[in-house]
Amino acid sequence: MIFNPEKYNIADEPERPFIDPQEIIRILDRTRSDKVRIREIIAKSLAKNRLSLFETAALLNASDPQSIEEIKDGARRLKEEIYGNRIVLFAPLYVGNKCSNNCQYCGFRISNKSVQRSTLTREQLENEVKALEKDGQKRLILVFGEHPEYDPGFIAETVRTVYRIKTGKGEIRRVNINAAPLDIKGFRKVKEAGIGTYQIFQETYHPDAYRIYHPSGKKRNYDYRITALDRAQKAGLDDVGIGALFGLYNWKFEVMALVRHTNHLEACFNVGPHTISFPRLKEASSVLADKRYGVGDQDFARLVAILRLAVPYTGLILTARETAGIRSEVMKYGVSQIDGGTKIELGAYSGVPKKLQDLDKEQFRIHDERSLNEIIEELLSQDYLPSFCTACYRLKRTGEHFMEFSVPGFIKRYCTPNAMLTLAEYLEDYAPAATALKGWQIIECNMERLNGERNVNELRKRLDRIKKGERDIYY
């Protein structure tokens, strides 16, 4: 039975596979795309309506340069209207690289004998977190290999340990997770530790390609992985992140599938993913992948813009896999979160010598190795507002509650002031003098732009409290 993607809820049932690859391919093959249609679709998105699969396909099929530029411009305008000029910052922390899967594109795969397998000890974990806190980080994503050792109890205890560590005025206020799919009981246990987002990438949504890239290990089960976040929702974990690794299969198909996954979660649980990630396949130790599906820089910028238009209220995450130049360009088209000061080798934040960081020890190669402060400096120079905000998570504005705030646009009343408050903390506690001067100028400029969205006098009082030493103030 072929589902009608315009009425996707008919086929959507929790914990049942929902991707029909032939239907996606047919939509891509048969959807017309002309300038008038493209402009109509962009206008719908700018009215803050999520796009259907047919509309997303029309954007993907646009071929003339003018339409492609209009798509990117529409995404830029939509980002400004919904997210303002904020960019949320976080850091990945690799906890363990043991893995029982054999993913052909990943340096951690079990058949790669050159990888030195290890798991951070409690002392090493504490040292890593302290180093990150001394740098000014407030948000982490803990990354675990997919191995029986990293079970829900281990993940939960790791999260609790991270939250307990305080260094001076530093603390980690939000811990997200990138780990293996769990059963409902497992998701419940992890949720009880107070995590933020649980992130699971499907890697490629095409079932046949998926089986080729995953010849062995538990991850070979496509259906179990693609329904993982359904189980998370059933466990009460309503803050989830999806993603695809671009370069494994046709990039247009993967964009359609990400939108389809969003549709599925909204149909079954009344809330879509909190974030979508779209890393590109990069170098790693002994990677095996089909080069036909490599995504060039122009197509990469375009797919980010299309995702922004297709799912206006979903956060888009851009990682340090990309170069500084690409990140600067692509952020314009809808990115809301980036990592900064990223190191992906185990133990690297607390002092692993640079000469030891090579492809035999990494999952993949990163291309933006700048420090957190260097990235903040660039964001400020480009009139972005760096943010370490964690207020929505801590005030339970997640899942359906987040959508209640964000869809009408009310979230801007909270996000911009909270971004300024967290930036002020960074400027007072960690920034060099030149960065601090520039940062306070940006804060003042953003105060002038609030236009009645928030009581500016009250916000000034809160900023003064931060200057006097108070911390963790938020709306």
C-alpha positions in Angstrom: 0.0 0.0 0.0 1.4 3.4 -1.0 0.7 6.3 1.4 -0.3 9.8 0.3 2.4 12.0 1.7 0.0 15.0 1.8 -2.0 12.9 4.3 0.9 11.3 6.0 -0.9 10.7 9.3 -2.9 7.9 7.7 0.2 5.7 7.5 1.9 6.9 10.6 1.7 4.6 13.6 4.2 4.7 16.5 7.1 2.3 16.2 6.3 1.2 12.7 8.7 2.1 9.8 7.4 5.1 7.9 9.8 5.6 5.0 8.6 4.4 1.5 11.7 5.1 -0.7 9.9 4.5 -3.9 7.2 7.1 -3.0 9.9 9.7 -2.2 11.7 9.0 -5.4 8.4 9.3 -7.4 7.6 12.6 -5.7 11.0 13.9 -6.6 10.7 12.6 -10.2 7.2 14.0 -10.8 7.1 17.3 -9.0 7.2 20.4 -11.2 9.4 23.3 -10.3 9.1 26.7 -12.0 9.7 30.3 -10.7 6.1 31.0 -9.9 5.7 27.8 -7.9 9.0 28.4 -6.1 7.9 31.9 -5.0 4.6 30.6 -3.8 6.3 27.9 -1.7 8.8 30.4 -0.2 5.9 32.7 0.7 4.1 29.9 2.5 7.2 29.2 4.5 7.7 32.9 5.3 4.2 32.8 6.7 5.7 30.3 9.1 3.9 27.2 7.7 5.7 23.9 7.5 6.0 22.6 3.9 4.7 19.3 2.5 6.8 16.7 0.8 5.6 17.9 -2.6 6.6 21.5 -1.8 9.9 20.4 -0.5 10.5 18.4 -3.7 9.7 21.5 -5.8 12.5 23.4 -4.0 14.9 20.5 -4.4 14.1 20.3 -8.1 14.7 24.1 -8.8 17.5 24.3 -11.3 17.7 27.9 -12.5 20.2 30.1 -10.6 17.6 32.8 -9.8 15.3 30.4 -8.1 18.1 28.9 -6.1 19.2 32.3 -4.9 15.6 33.1 -4.0 15.4 29.9 -1.9 18.5 30.9 0.0 17.3 34.4 0.5 13.9 33.2 1.7 15.7 30.9 4.2 17.9 33.8 5.4 14.8 36.0 6.0 12.9 33.2 7.7 15.8 32.5 10.1 16.0 36.2 11.0 12.2 36.4 11.7 12.1 33.3 13.9 15.5 33.0 15.5 16.8 36.6 15.2 20.6 36.8 15.1 21.2 34.2 17.8 23.6 31.3 17.4 23.6 28.8 20.2 27.0 27.3 21.1 27.8 23.9 22.5 30.7 21.4 22.6 30.8 17.6 21.9 32.5 15.4 24.5 33.4 11.9 23.5 33.0 9.5 26.4 34.0 6.2 24.8 34.8 4.9 21.3 34.1 1.2 21.8 31.7 0.0 19.2 30.1 -3.3 18.1 28.9 -2.0 14.7 30.7 -2.1 11.4 29.6 1.1 9.7 31.6 1.3 6.5 32.0 5.1 6.7 33.0 5.4 10.4 36.5 5.3 11.8 35.1 3.7 15.0 33.8 0.6 13.2 34.7 -2.7 14.8 36.7 -3.9 11.8 39.1 -1.0 12.1 41.9 -2.4 14.2 44.0 0.8 14.2 41.6 2.6 16.5 42.7 2.6 20.2 39.6 1.7 22.1 39.0 3.3 25.4 36.4 4.8 27.7 37.0 7.9 29.9 37.5 7.0 33.6 35.6 9.0 36.2 38.7 11.1 36.8 39.3 11.6 33.1 35.7 12.6 32.6 35.9 15.1 35.4 39.1 16.6 33.9 37.5 17.0 30.5 34.4 18.7 32.0 36.6 21.0 34.1 38.6 22.0 31.0 35.4 22.7 29.1 34.0 24.8 32.0 37.2 26.8 32.2 36.7 27.6 28.5 33.2 29.0 29.2 31.1 26.1 27.8 27.6 25.6 29.3 26.1 23.1 26.9 27.6 19.7 26.0 26.6 16.7 23.9 28.0 13.5 25.2 29.0 11.1 22.4 29.1 7.3 23.0 30.1 4.5 20.7 27.3 1.9 20.2 28.5 -0.8 22.6 26.9 -2.9 25.3 29.2 -1.2 27.9 27.4 2.1 27.3 24.0 1.0 28.5 21.3 3.3 29.9 22.7 3.0 33.5 26.2 4.1 32.3 24.8 6.9 30.2 22.6 8.2 33.1 25.5 8.1 35.6 27.8 9.9 33.2 25.2 12.6 32.8 24.8 13.0 36.6 28.6 13.2 37.0 28.8 16.0 34.4 26.1 18.0 36.2 27.8 17.7 39.6 31.1 19.2 38.4 31.6 22.9 39.1 34.7 24.9 38.3 34.8 28.4 39.7 31.7 30.1 38.2 31.6 27.4 35.5 29.0 24.7 35.2 27.4 22.6 32.6 23.7 23.4 32.4 22.5 21.2 29.6 23.7 17.7 28.6 22.5 16.3 25.3 23.2 12.7 24.2 24.3 11.1 21.0 24.2 7.3 21.6 22.7 4.1 20.5 18.9 3.5 20.2 17.3 2.3 23.4 14.2 0.5 24.4 11.5 2.4 26.3 12.8 1.4 29.7 16.3 2.5 28.7 15.0 5.9 27.5 13.2 6.4 30.8 16.3 5.7 32.8 18.3 8.2 30.8 15.6 10.8 31.0 15.6 10.6 34.8 19.2 11.8 34.7 18.0 15.2 33.4 19.2 15.1 29.8 18.3 17.6 27.2 18.0 16.3 23.7 18.6 12.6 22.7 20.0 12.6 19.3 20.0 9.6 16.9 21.0 9.9 13.2 19.5 7.5 10.7 22.7 8.0 8.7 20.9 7.2 5.4 17.2 6.8 5.1 17.4 4.6 2.0 16.9 1.0 3.3 19.0 -0.7 0.6 21.9 1.8 1.0 21.6 1.5 4.7 22.1 -2.3 4.6 25.2 -1.9 2.4 26.8 0.5 4.8 25.9 -1.5 7.9 26.8 -5.1 7.2 26.9 -6.3 10.8 26.2 -5.3 14.4 22.9 -4.3 16.0 22.8 -1.1 13.9 22.2 -3.2 10.9 18.5 -3.3 11.9 17.1 -0.4 9.9 13.6 -0.7 11.4 14.8 -0.7 15.0 16.9 2.4 14.4 14.3 4.4 12.5 11.7 3.9 15.2 14.0 4.6 18.1 12.7 8.1 18.7 9.2 6.8 18.8 10.3 4.8 21.8 11.9 7.9 23.3 8.6 9.8 23.0 6.7 6.9 24.6 9.2 7.0 27.4 8.3 10.7 28.0 11.5 12.0 26.3 10.0 14.6 24.0 13.2 16.5 23.2 14.8 14.5 20.3 17.1 15.2 17.4 17.3 13.5 14.0 19.9 13.6 11.3 21.4 12.2 8.1 25.0 11.8 7.1 25.1 13.4 3.7 27.3 11.6 1.2 26.0 8.1 1.7 23.1 8.4 -0.7 21.4 11.0 -2.9 21.2 14.3 -0.9 17.8 15.2 -2.2 16.4 11.9 -1.1 17.8 12.4 2.4 16.3 15.9 2.7 12.9 14.5 1.8 13.3 11.7 4.3 14.3 14.1 7.1 11.1 16.1 6.4 9.2 12.8 6.3 10.6 11.9 9.7 9.5 15.2 11.1 6.0 14.6 9.7 5.9 11.2 11.4 6.9 12.5 14.8 4.4 15.3 14.6 1.6 12.9 13.4 2.2 10.4 16.2 3.3 12.6 19.1 2.2 16.2 18.2 5.7 17.4 18.3 8.5 17.2 15.8 12.3 16.9 16.4 13.9 19.7 18.4 16.9 19.6 16.1 18.0 18.3 12.7 21.7 17.7 11.9 23.1 17.3 8.4 26.9 16.4 8.7 28.7 15.7 5.5 30.8 12.6 5.1 34.4 13.5 5.9 37.8 11.7 6.0 38.3 9.1 8.7 40.5 6.0 9.1 39.9 3.5 6.2 36.5 4.9 5.2 34.5 3.1 2.6 31.8 5.1 0.9 30.3 5.6 -2.6 31.9 8.8 -4.0 29.0 9.3 -6.4 27.0 10.8 -3.5 29.4 13.4 -2.3 27.8 16.8 -1.6 29.5 19.9 -3.0 29.6 23.2 -1.2 26.9 24.8 -3.3 24.5 21.9 -2.9 25.3 21.8 0.8 24.3 25.5 1.3 21.2 24.8 -0.8 20.1 21.8 1.3 20.4 23.8 4.5 18.3 26.6 3.1 15.6 24.1 1.9 15.5 22.4 5.4 15.0 25.8 7.0 12.1 26.6 4.7 10.6 23.1 5.1 10.6 23.0 8.9 10.7 26.6 10.1 10.7 25.9 13.9 13.2 23.1 14.0 16.7 23.9 15.2 19.4 23.2 12.6 22.9 22.1 13.8 26.1 22.8 11.8 29.2 21.0 13.1 32.9 21.5 13.0 33.2 18.9 10.3 32.9 21.9 8.0 35.6 24.6 7.5 35.3 28.0 9.1 34.5 29.5 5.7 31.7 27.1 4.9 30.3 27.5 8.4 30.2 31.3 8.0 28.4 31.0 4.7 25.9 28.3 5.6 24.9 29.9 8.9 23.1 32.6 7.0 20.6 30.1 5.6 19.0 28.8 8.7 21.6 27.3 11.2 20.7 27.9 14.8 23.4 25.9 16.6 27.1 25.3 16.1 29.8 23.7 18.2 32.9 25.7 19.2 36.4 24.8 20.4 35.7 21.2 19.3 38.0 18.3 20.0 36.8 14.8 19.2 39.7 12.6 20.5 39.1 11.1 23.9 40.8 13.2 26.6 41.7 16.0 24.2 40.1 18.9 26.1 42.3 18.3 29.2 45.6 18.1 27.4 46.2 15.4 24.8 49.2 16.7 22.7 48.2 17.8 19.2 50.6 15.4 17.5 48.7 12.5 18.9 45.4 13.6 17.3 45.3 11.7 14.0 42.8 9.7 11.9 43.7 6.5 13.6 42.2 7.8 16.8 39.3 9.9 15.5 35.8 9.0 14.3 36.2 11.5 11.5 38.2 14.7 10.6 37.1 18.1 11.9 37.9 21.1 9.8 37.1 24.0 12.1 39.7 23.7 14.9 39.3 27.3 16.2 38.9 27.9 19.9 35.6 28.8 21.4 36.7 32.5 21.9 37.9 32.7 18.3 34.5 31.6 17.1 32.7 34.0 19.4 34.9 36.8 18.1 33.8 36.0 14.5 30.2 35.7 15.4 30.3 39.1 17.1 32.1 40.7 14.1 29.3 39.3 11.9 26.6 40.8 14.2 25.4 37.4 15.5 24.5 37.1 19.2 26.3 34.1 20.7 24.1 32.2 23.2 24.6 29.6 25.8 21.0 29.6 26.9 19.4 26.6 28.5 16.3 28.2 29.9 13.7 26.3 27.8 15.0 22.9 28.8 15.2 23.9 32.5 11.7 25.5 32.6 10.2 22.5 30.7 9.6 24.4 27.6 10.4 21.3 25.5 8.3 19.1 23.2 4.7 20.3 22.9 5.4 23.1 25.4 8.2 24.4 23.2 6.0 24.4 20.2 3.4 26.4 22.1 5.9 29.1 22.7 7.8 29.0 19.5 5.2 28.5 16.7 3.4 31.8 17.4 6.8 33.6 17.6 6.7 34.2 21.3 10.0 32.5 21.8 11.8 35.6 20.7 10.7 37.3 23.9 12.7 34.7 25.8 15.5 33.8 23.5 17.1 37.1 22.7 17.2 38.3 26.3 18.4 34.9 27.5 21.1 34.9 24.9 22.3 38.3 26.1 22.3 37.2 29.7 24.4 34.1 28.9 26.8 36.1 26.7 27.2 38.6 29.5 28.3 35.7 31.8 30.9 34.6 29.2 32.2 38.2 28.7 32.6 38.7 32.5 34.1 35.3 33.3 36.1 34.1 30.3 36.5 36.6 27.5 39.7 38.5 26.7 39.4 42.3 27.1 38.9 42.9 23.3 36.2 40.3 23.1 34.4 41.6 26.1 34.4 45.1 24.7 33.0 43.9 21.4 30.5 41.7 23.1 29.0 44.4 25.4 28.6 46.6 22.3 26.7 43.8 20.6 24.5 43.4 23.7 23.7 47.1 23.6 22.8 47.0 19.9 20.5 44.1 20.6 18.8 45.9 23.5 17.9 48.7 21.0 16.3 46.1 18.7 14.0 44.6 21.2 11.2 47.0 20.2 8.9 46.3 23.2 9.3 42.5 23.1 10.8 42.6 26.6 11.0 45.2 29.4 14.4 46.7 28.6 14.8 48.3 32.0 14.3 45.0 33.7 16.8 43.3 31.4 19.4 46.0 32.2 18.9 45.3 35.9 19.5 41.6 35.3 22.7 42.4 33.3 23.9 44.6 36.1 23.3 41.7 38.5 25.6 39.6 36.3 28.3 42.3 36.4 28.0 42.2 40.2 28.7 38.5 40.3 25.3 36.8 40.1 25.0 33.9 37.7 22.4 31.7 36.0 19.7 34.4 35.6 17.2 33.8 32.9 13.6 34.3 31.7 
